[in-house]
Amino acid sequence: MKVLLINGSPHREGNTFIALSEVARTLESEGVQAEIVHIGTKAVQGCIACGKCAELGHCVFSDALYTTVREKLADADGIVVGSPVYYAGPNGSLCALLDRVFYSCGKYLAYKPGAAVAVCRRGGASATFDRLNKYFTIMNMPVVPSQYWNSVHGRLPGEAREDAEGLQTMRVLARNMARLLKAGGGPALAPEAEERQWTHFIR
């Protein structure tokens, strides 16, 4: 079993990394492999709604970051997405990547457990958490819970280590993810699919 963790912060080892590392360490202690992928600091191409992914099976923009995440998702049994809070929302570069990944990689995502982690100075974590969870809930992905909303606080580099409750929330999240995976959660439990109904509100 393996969980992919995406560090959506431009700071490779900042507070978002500290939060995700707590999740990763706990997963490993539960016998679940964990790998953190950092999105980096380069500009990230957003979705242009060209629809070519339906034809190609992948995004028309095959940049290294997208390709890496896509390939790792194929082997992952679960996913955790972490982001710093920017104006009560996730990092824009992370959303640009996730828009493309979730639109074009459905076969690697459906029914795999997912969880979001938000890291903030003071406020905006709940709105960021909500925005990230919407990626999972549109893809038939079970959202893994914890003892509290998945947020960790810290402004200056390293301050997240002082948020005892936040880090405990990360550990509980990881143990819940591990339990769900060990119980056999994932694509094998997918119910029989109905034929998709599309309603466009134009008459």
C-alpha positions, -999 to 999 in steps of 0.1 A, spaced: 0 0 0 12 35 -9 0 70 -4 11 99 -25 14 133 -7 16 165 -28 33 194 -12 15 224 -28 38 250 -12 66 267 -31 88 262 0 101 226 -2 106 222 35 83 248 50 53 245 73 32 225 47 61 200 44 62 197 82 25 189 83 27 164 54 58 148 70 39 141 102 13 123 80 40 104 61 58 93 92 26 80 108 16 62 76 50 45 75 47 35 111 14 18 101 31 -1 74 19 21 45 45 36 21 44 73 18 60 96 -8 60 134 -8 61 152 -42 69 190 -41 53 211 -69 83 234 -69 86 271 -77 83 271 -115 51 284 -132 25 257 -135 4 254 -167 -33 256 -160 -61 238 -178 -73 255 -211 -104 234 -215 -93 220 -248 -107 186 -242 -78 168 -257 -73 147 -226 -104 127 -235 -88 118 -268 -52 113 -256 -58 98 -222 -36 125 -206 -33 163 -206 -21 178 -238 6 196 -217 29 168 -207 53 189 -185 75 171 -160 54 180 -129 21 167 -143 37 136 -158 54 128 -125 22 132 -105 2 112 -130 26 83 -130 28 82 -92 -10 83 -89 -12 52 -110 7 33 -83 -8 50 -53 -36 37 -32 -45 70 -16 -36 107 -19 -31 136 5 -29 172 -9 -13 199 13 -14 236 6 -5 269 24 -34 294 26 -33 323 2 -62 347 6 -84 320 22 -76 296 -7 -50 271 -19 -19 280 -37 -28 289 -73 0 268 -88 -13 238 -69 -49 244 -82 -36 248 -118 -19 213 -114 -49 197 -97 -74 210 -123 -54 192 -150 -48 161 -130 -83 155 -118 -98 163 -152 -75 139 -171 -66 112 -146 -99 99 -134 -90 63 -138 -62 67 -113 -83 85 -88 -118 70 -85 -126 53 -52 -91 59 -38 -91 76 -4 -82 113 -4 -75 140 22 -66 176 22 -43 195 46 -43 233 49 -15 253 66 -21 289 76 -9 317 99 -42 323 115 -73 321 93 -86 308 59 -78 272 66 -114 260 65 -120 277 31 -88 262 17 -97 227 32 -132 230 16 -118 239 -18 -94 210 -19 -119 185 -8 -141 193 -38 -115 176 -60 -121 144 -42 -159 145 -39 -164 150 -77 -143 119 -84 -160 93 -62 -131 94 -37 -138 87 0 -126 116 21 -106 105 50 -115 122 83 -96 132 114 -104 144 149 -106 180 136 -105 198 103 -71 191 88 -52 224 95 -19 232 110 -8 267 120 25 284 115 38 316 99 76 316 101 95 286 88 93 258 113 65 272 135 42 244 125 62 221 147 48 241 177 12 234 168 7 203 190 -30 199 182 -25 204 145 3 177 143 -19 153 163 -47 159 138 -22 149 111 -13 117 129 -50 108 134 -56 115 97 -28 92 88 -40 64 110 -75 67 96 -61 65 61 -41 34 69 -71 17 85 -93 24 55 -66 11 31 -61 -20 52 -98 -27 52 -97 -30 15 -109 5 5 -102 15 -31 -113 8 -67 -121 -28 -59 -151 -17 -38 -166 5 -66 -203 -1 -71 -218 -8 -104 -219 25 -123 -250 41 -136 -250 56 -171 -239 92 -167 -267 118 -169 -258 153 -181 -281 182 -175 -271 215 -191 -293 244 -179 -298 259 -214 -331 253 -231 
